Structures are given as C-alpha cells and as structure tokens.
Amino acid sequence: MWFKNLVVYRLTQWNFVPETLEEKLSQHTLQPCSGLEMQSRGWVSPKDEGSPLVHALGQQMMICLGAEKKLLPATVINQFAKSRAVELEEQQGYKPGRKQMKEIKESITDELLPRAFAIRRKTCAWIDPVGKWLVVDAASLAAADELTESLIKILEGVSFSLVRTDMSASAAMTLWLGGEAPAGFTIDRDCELRASGEERATVRYVRHTLEAEEIARHIKSGKEVTRLAMTWNDRISFVLHENLQLKRLAPLDILKEQAGYDERDDVFDTDFALMTGELKKLLPDVVEALGGERRD
C-alpha cells in the first residue's frame, strides 16, 4: 500500500483528531451514480469496505476520496445518434440539422446513462498533524486537487499549501547532475533535460548511464534538468520532478527486510507505519537539499 506518487502540502492549520475527522467524512461518503449522473465523488475507506473512513495509527491518518464514473464512450453515442438521425430523416424528409443532432445526442445520452457500466477509483492522502504534512498519492496536481478541494469543503478552519523551497527543483537537479548529489542521496539512471527556448528541445535518459561529459554538454547548451531519478539513503528510490512532485516512489529491499513481516501482523498497518516513518525523514531531507522551505 505504499504511495507511488507524492504531491506534498504543508499543513498550516489542522485541529482534527481521527474521531472528529471520521464524523465529518461519514456525512459525505461515496454514493453510486444516480440514473442521469455521469460521475459522483465521496469518501471511502482506505482499507476494506466497512472499515473506518479514517485509518489511524498513532497520530498518523490516511483518508481516501472515491470517485465513480459512468462509461459511455462518444463512439457509442454517435452510433445510436446516427441510426436515430436516419429514422428522423425518413419521417421529415430531410436530414437533421446541427441543432437537431445535438438534441438527438442529448436524448441518447439520457437513455443510455442509467444502463452504462460504472468504474471506481480512489485517491488517498496521508495526514501527519505532528510533522505538519499532507501528502496526496496522485500522479498529477489536478488529481490531488480533487481530494484537497473536497477536504476543504467539509472541514472548517483547515489550511494548507503546496510546499515551496528556496531553490527551484530544476535548478538544484541541474547542479547535482553537473556536480554531485546532496548528502544522503545518490543519482540513478533516469533523467530528463529540457531547453528553455521556443523549441524546448528535450533529452531523456531511461535506465541509461549518465555520462558526465555528455551531460555537461547538454547543461552548457542551456538545458535544465526537469526530472531526476534518485535514491535516498539506500532505502527509497523516486523520481524528483521540476514541480517538486516525487514519482515512482518505491521502498528498496533493505526496508522490506527490516519490516520483518509476521503472519500475525496486519500487513496494511505494517506498511503504513513503515511508509509514514520513512517519509517523515525523507521529506525534510528533500526540502533541505533544495535550500530549505519558503514560508513567505
């Protein structure tokens, strides 16, 4: 259950314990889409259905926003609309115009929606009231925004913002790649460099040895690093992006060995404890490597 992609926020105000947060979330749980609804959102359990909406371990909490979306491809609507248009043409003696076709498609959509299949997904977040972290497991800022905006709507007095650092991630990664990695980090074999000109020429290395001379030429030509694969303390690998998101996060073997799973243990709890314990150390190290946190 390790998070794979991290969008990191700084909690500036948080006054909720697991019990009060559970009460708030329970008033806005995920419901199936009604007949003519295309999608719905609501809170779901991080673990199994029927488990608490707030998974708490000590002072650490995990919550998940669920989303259900009806599958109704445009090709299906167009196929039915084309058939309906032929029937209408026979009745009225001329082809339906643009306005009529729009009305036909809307009518077809209303007819098909109640019978459409629905898929569900969930986006989870870790809340650390002690370290003042809010971390969303999302591959994009837009996906993280869905969760954070839903959270703000139901919790009064909560405030947070994306973590900002004194040095931009792109500038820092360019320095590291042209020199040496910060203490505690090593550089792996994936990176992307991009020029800032109109053409935005881009060079990507995937599982490729990063030759110092070749990299130096790219940097000298004006390219900056926009993503860089790294390993932290031989424990966690990840790819740092220019927008400060950490992607492809993965615990390394040494962590799995130290976890010492026991058949009597709750694997979910063990993973959650291990993940949060490591991230509470990794995130400050990343921020410090980028010159510290900007508070203004």
C-alpha positions, 0 to 999 in steps of 0.5 A, a space after each residue: 500500500 505504499 504511495 507511488 506518487 507524492 504531491 506534498 502540502 504543508 499543513 498550516 492549520 489542522 485541529 482534527 483528531 481521527 474521531 472528529 475527522 471520521 464524523 465529518 467524512 461519514 456525512 459525505 461518503 461515496 454514493 453510486 451514480 444516480 440514473 442521469 449522473 455521469 460521475 459522483 465523488 465521496 469518501 471511502 475507506 482506505 482499507 476494506 469496505 466497512 472499515 473506518 473512513 479514517 485509518 489511524 495509527 498513532 497520530 498518523 491518518 490516511 483518508 481516501 476520496 472515491 470517485 465513480 464514473 459512468 462509461 459511455 464512450 462518444 463512439 457509442 453515442 454517435 452510433 445510436 445518434 446516427 441510426 436515430 438521425 436516419 429514422 428522423 430523416 425518413 419521417 421529415 424528409 430531410 436530414 437533421 440539422 446541427 441543432 437537431 443532432 445535438 438534441 438527438 445526442 442529448 436524448 441518447 445520452 439520457 437513455 443510455 446513462 442509467 444502463 452504462 457500466 460504472 468504474 471506481 477509483 480512489 485517491 488517498 492522502 496521508 495526514 501527519 498533524 505532528 510533522 505538519 504534512 499532507 501528502 496526496 498519492 496522485 500522479 498529477 496536481 489536478 488529481 490531488 486537487 480533487 481530494 484537497 478541494 473536497 477536504 476543504 469543503 467539509 472541514 472548517 478552519 483547515 489550511 494548507 499549501 503546496 510546499 515551496 523551497 528556496 531553490 527551484 527543483 530544476 535548478 538544484 537537479 541541474 547542479 547535482 547532475 553537473 556536480 554531485 548529489 546532496 548528502 544522503 542521496 545518490 543519482 540513478 539512471 533516469 533523467 530528463 533535460 529540457 531547453 528553455 527556448 521556443 523549441 524546448 528541445 528535450 533529452 531523456 535518459 531511461 535506465 541509461 548511464 549518465 555520462 558526465 561529459 555528455 551531460 555537461 554538454 547538454 547543461 552548457 547548451 542551456 538545458 535544465 534538468 526537469 526530472 531526476 531519478 534518485 535514491 535516498 539513503 539506500 532505502 527509497 528510490 523516486 523520481 524528483 520532478 521540476 514541480 517538486 512532485 516525487 514519482 515512482 516512489 518505491 521502498 528498496 529491499 533493505 526496508 522490506 527486510 527490516 519490516 520483518 513481516 509476521 503472519 500475525 501482523 496486519 500487513 496494511 498497518 505494517 506498511 503504513 507505519 513503515 511508509 509514514 516513518 520513512 517519509 517523515 525523514 525523507 521529506 525534510 531531507 528533500 526540502 533541505 537539499 533544495 535550500 530549505 522551505 519558503 514560508 513567505 
